[in-house]
Amino acid sequence: MEGMDLTAPYVPDLESIPAGIDLPAEIRRLKAERRAVLLAHYYQEPEIQDLADFVGDSLQLSQQAAKADAEVIAFCGVHFMAETAKILNPGKTVVIPDMDAGCSLADRCPADYFEQWLKQYPDHDVVSYINCSAGVKALSTVICTSSNAVRVVESLPRDRKIVFAPDRHLGKWVMKQTGRDMVLFPGFCIVHEQFTAKRLAALKAQHPEAKLIAHPECDATVSQLADFVGSTAALLNFVAKDSARAFIVATEAGILHQMRQRRPDAELIPAPADSGCNCSLCPYMKLNSLEKLYLCLRDLKPEIRLDESVRVKALKPLERMLALG
């Protein structure tokens, strides 16, 4: 979590919450009192999504953070998302319910290591997936999300050499879509890495009427098997609009809450993880809770703080992405 001030770690005091309190009502009251906007990722628990002012994927949340008309941004997601909000809103207070809500993909690419690794490719533009720390963003030419990765890469001149970091699977998928050759940093997400073509093929055989939809963070063998590949928001829109009555969903199972609201008539089958469980949940996303959200709005802690020099460097590639729409 480079660039984040952790000199005085905040530990949520759950015992300080009054017994019998109506947490949703208190969160709404504090949100109004603090002039706060509540942003939540699709992978958050349903009760948090239902309280949020806006629910979205990384690109949508970045866009909302950039135009947030509030004094406080309460970010229910993981730390790189809250950092992004702070990069874009240095004058606002940005809080996150649990500072330990990290990201396996971001943590596999620490900024100091990435800076040394990049020395092998001095003449390359660096396209970094938004699932990275502020420090890695500060080392990048432009940021992308899974929603706009293809558009971002295609915005670079064809003669430019490109490093894509930190997700190797998303990078491979973008290479296939664009025909561009790129150097890939060898990172991956622990949730999407668990989906395998073998298990999904078996599931498709059990449910021949179901369409398999997958996030591009999945391995290429899964993407090739899928009927549709897209970002979290794109998967949601596909389910909402497609005529199929059953879908096998190969991404974090938190998205099923929104899918059920859009398609109550459809059967939604979470893709099995290779570990053997029926669904895959991001352990970091699930660290946030109503209790911790209440405390972070009450105490305005834990607060995201960034070194200003890192923030300014990280802002440029983020703005370049947002300018692409």
Secondary structure, DSSP 8 states (H G I E B T S, - for coil): -TTB--SS-----GGGS-TT--HHHHHHHHHHHTTEEEEEETTS-HHHHHH-SEEE-HHHHHHHHHT--SSEEEEES-HHHHHHHHHH-TTSEEE-S-TT---HHHHTS-HHHHHHHHTT-TTEEEEEESSS-HHHHTT-SEEE-TTTHHHHHHTS-TTSEEEEESBHHHHHHHHHHH----EE--B--TTGGG--HHHHHHHHHH-TT-EEEE-TTS-HHHHHH-SEE--HHHHHHHHHH---SEEEEES-GGGHHHHHHH-TTSEEEE---TTS-SS---TTGGG--HHHHHHHHHH--SB--B-HHHHHHHHHHHHHHHHT-
